[in-house]
Amino acid sequence: MSNIADKIQSDNVKNYFVHGAVLIDVDGASLNNWGSDATNTQGMENTSAVKKVFKNGRMYAVVSGQAWRYWWRETLGLNGWKLSPITRDKKVAFTEANPLEYADDDIFGYMRASKDEVKDKNGEVVKDKKGKPKKVDVTVTRVSPLKNSILTSVTSIDKKALNEFSTMARQDGDAVPYEKQFYSTVLKGMFSLDLDQVGTFTKVNRSGFKNVTDITYNKVLENGSEVDDLINPNIKRARLDNSIRRERAKDTILALKKISGGARLTTNYNSVTPDFIILAVLKGGNNIFDNIAVEEDGRATLSIEALREAIVDNKEYFRSDVYIGKATGFMDEVSLSLIDDEIEGIKIHKGSINKTIDDFTKILDTVII
């Protein structure tokens, strides 16, 4: 760790990201759905199909990135976060857009377009020549520090997605038939958490950069600090105390231990906690673990060679060790003992899912400084 610690100490630009990848083993799942599907076997109108995508002429199961984020955010709420309330206004809906009070606004981003009445120093509403209240634009937007992919099956579900014929027969009269789809597969996904942006806000008048109003900016500074932008030193940013930033980043990753959600859980219950996870902090925003899950003889498996190549090719960018967790009973043919304890000077920590996540979050104290 000393070599990595030296790099952290010498980095002038600390653009650090948590990069992670997960595999989720599901059986008979119907986690994310869309409308009727032309392939329904009974020719019925009352049908629903699982989301899917086509690649190289083959069909793969999909869980949308939005759905995964929804599960993640709700889990943080169940873990104790006070989630930002949602306001519905005509055709739009938005959260409070207050990252100071609501950690989920900080981590997941927001957009709120609105105008406030102008008030004088006595708190009275200022009016224009027509007697109408003057208003000022207070639109704020924030690009989410947490970015995630869709979840997609490692192997094709061609001819594997089952169309299940069902009926609602408990009411008087004829039974009501319907058809639904489900699948068994291994889903893969990846995510990235921008540690520099966690708890850090700008008020630059650009879309995505005017994160907060002047009032909120100054409130952040009451217990935080003002820091330069990583690229443009002329741009100032308000930053929460590092203890708060560390807590928010840790909580976000720890939520993966208990994440739950998905459609049709009453009849197609599945766990969506990771059965495999890999985590590391790197300097730079590109996730290097996107190709380590592969299809082999019709089965999902891990490519140890692809993992090794990803680490070797990017060894200069690591700002932490690599942490790998795998559930017993999942891909037992791929033992973690096959992965070296050290690759090109980068230490590899291996263990169970929850221990791996716990151990990894501890090292965030060394990179959020």
PyMOL commands that set and color helices and strands:
alter all, ss='L'
color gray80, all
select helices_A, chain A and resi 2-10+65-78+103-108+214-223+242-257+304-313+315-317+336-338+353-366
alter helices_A, ss='H'
color red, helices_A
select strands_A, chain A and resi 16-29+33-34+47-50+52-55+58-63+86-89+92-95+110-112+115-117+135-137+140-142+146-148+151-153+162-168+176-194+200-201+225-228+236-239+276-283+293-296+299-302+322-326+342-343+346-351
alter strands_A, ss='S'
color yellow, strands_A
deselect
rebuild
show_as cartoon
